[in-house]
Amino acid sequence: AAIASARYGKDNVRVYKVERDEKTGVQTVTEMTVCVLLEGAIDTSYTKADNSVVVATDSMKNTVYIKAKEHPVTPPELFASILGTHFIDSYPHLTAAHINVITHRWTRMTIDGKPHPHSFYRDGAETRNVEAVARRGKGIDIRSGIAGLLVLKSTGSQFHGFIRDEYTTLPEVWERILSTDVDAGWSWKTFPDIAAVKAAVPKFDKAFEDARNITLKTFAEEDSPSVQNTMYKMCEYIMAAVPEVENVDYSLPNKHYFEIDLSWHKGLKNTGKDAEVYAPQSGPNGLIKVTVARS
Ligand SMILES: O=c1[nH]c(=O)c2nn[nH]c2[nH]1
């Protein structure tokens, strides 16, 4: 037997960092969950119990905290790239460092119409994510993303014209509820080194805002003929807004809401045009995926 591939590291490294502006008294917080996975000349640690090639995962956890202290933790694209570059530069036997950063939402409270200097709330499970891979001599590949953005529209969605055969029971609809949990990503052209990432820093926050706004606007305004077509348009609009992005991907569950026929109860009308009470479904759910690249 031989190792086909291997990578190891520390997952679920939770990091909180506060930035205190002494002049204004305004404090800013960042909370993230980091995963570090390393690749390289590490096979003998698996095959021969040779631990001389092992950077302990505990040391990786320590490194995350030290780098968070020494460097900016935002934008997450920069912090992930700093971390990945550190591991490649520090351990000659490594060939790749995979860094995932999940940034959680601490939104500043507005109290009596004013932003509070040091109070925040978690407005949703939505996260801003980054997957960075630093490869020795090959630069840094970054995929930025949004996850956990749960959306619903009560109308403005259709689904008809699909294959009808002996397996089909789904009625065609010209009007339906549409709900999904957005998992989207946009992959940047390879950065040759950390300096190139630092030069691109102003683009990362703007790209995130653009991608999030495009997702919400397209979802809201499109009279969607299908999840497939609407997510494709989201990809096109994001690529038009961010020239440095090479491709955009979405993975969208279709979280179904089923009509409930109540006509057995005194002829109560609750289907079609009369539908008001629905049964939200936990599963099964549609799952629609796409990656769109520049043609
Ligand atoms: O938007 C949709 N796409 C599909 O492929 C599908 N299949 N059932 N319902 C669906 N809705």
The ligand as an ORCA input file, in Angstrom:
! r2SCAN-3c Opt
* xyz 0 1
  O     -36.105     25.310     -9.331
  C     -36.266     24.092     -9.358
  N     -35.385     23.327    -10.041
  C     -35.506     21.966    -10.137
  O     -34.673     21.308    -10.772
  C     -36.613     21.359     -9.458
  N     -37.040     20.069     -9.323
  N     -38.156     20.090     -8.576
  N     -38.453     21.371     -8.219
  C     -37.506     22.183     -8.750
  N     -37.321     23.529     -8.696
*
